[in-house]
Amino acid sequence: MFILMVVVFVLGYTAIALEHPLKVDKAASALIIGSLVWVLYILGAEDILHLGFSPAWEAFLAAHPDVHGLHAMHEFIVEYEIIHHLGEIGEILFFLLGAMTIVEVVDQHEGFKIITDKIKTTNKVKLLWILSFLTFFMSALLDNLTTTIVLVALLRKLVDDKQTRWFFASMVVLAANAGGAWSPIGDVTTIMLWIGGQVTTLKIIEGVILPSLVCMIIPLIILSFTMKGNVKRPEIDEDEIEYTTSRERILFLAMGVGGLLFVPVFKTATHLPPYMGMLLSLGVIWVIGEIIHKDKPQEIKKKLKVTAVLQRVDVPTVLFFLGILSAVAALQSAGHLNILAKYLDENLKSIYLIDLAIGVLSSIVDNVPLVAGAMGMYPIHEAGAVGYDAFFVQDGLFWEFLAYTAGTGGSILIIGSAAGVAAMGLEKIDFIWYLKKISWLAIIGYLSGAAVYYIMFGL
């Protein structure tokens, strides 16, 4: 059963990676493996836990020396491990759900139009730099997935030619992943590390912002010498109906961005989980929206109310995270990740090589389970730890560099990040086209940023 759990996970992961050829949504595959590995775990509990690879089981026995037998193993899995991991997963999912809803509310009220209307240039190089920096900082405030969705929608208003738009959308993915890596709310992996206590807000910003900036700027510099000409803009429909006033757009943009920025402040002030701050922000925006729209025609209310906006939230993505995080939790509990951690330590013998390997792997498989796996493989050591253990304290170099590599390494392939998958789906970007045109730029940027981090801290 111990090996079968890995087989099921690998098969499920293959189905996730081959989502488009198989025409089966990755959320469905994730939910299946998220349930099946736990089923195999509890069916083979006696054999699996007797192998001695599970630190969680050893800790349970130490805390409950009188328990023994199959009943104790079932109690350990059902009453302790599932409940424990569900709590951690729930924090991430509710945070994401709140953040995605806030961004959709702002977008539905055309709050982002305030930003897009300011962009006038048609020069390809200038437009690329403007959009990349806009994406970089928006991603840090919102998150890389929602920023990519917003910017791809913006590109449709700025660029008419499909191939040119593909190129710009791909560079938006690079910038969004780089921007999300240095912010505690910019990428689901940094959200996981932040909520898990591996990193804190100010330290992750201080340590990773410069490498992330270099990761984006180096490809931009290269393209500045090779890209020529102007973009052709699509024709604007003058008869398009506007459902919001200029004042409402400004208000909802300010509330949305302010609500997201409030979350780290809330966590610092109250020491409560970040998802509570996110849900508080959403609740306030919801109430204000209800008050503002209460006297408007029914047609407008149906479009702008939060209850309508909730139907546009990407629920399959949330379910995908639920399934994959649940599967990784089972492998962590059973001891698979403990074995992997020892293998990496013994063979790579460097936190920088381990993180770089995780970053490259994140371009092939999703970075969420990789980071979840790393969090399960390496416990947070107490402050003041010395030697190799010092890398794994809160805000240790391993965790900071992991945030960078897992966040930016996914840009190497179009399927390697949530932002890339979103752009691919929205613009129908071809996998092979991205591999030929963009991947080499992403690799150069990834290694350049990693070199900067190593110079800053490794030497």
PyMOL commands that set and color helices and strands:
alter all, ss='L'
color gray80, all
select helices_A, chain A and resi 2-17+19-22+26-43+45-50+55-63+69-108+113-116+124-141+144-158+162-181+188-196+201-226+246-270+274-293+298-304+306-312+315-334+336-348+351-361+367-377+387-392+397-412+418-427+431-437+439-458
alter helices_A, ss='H'
color red, helices_A
deselect
rebuild
show_as cartoon
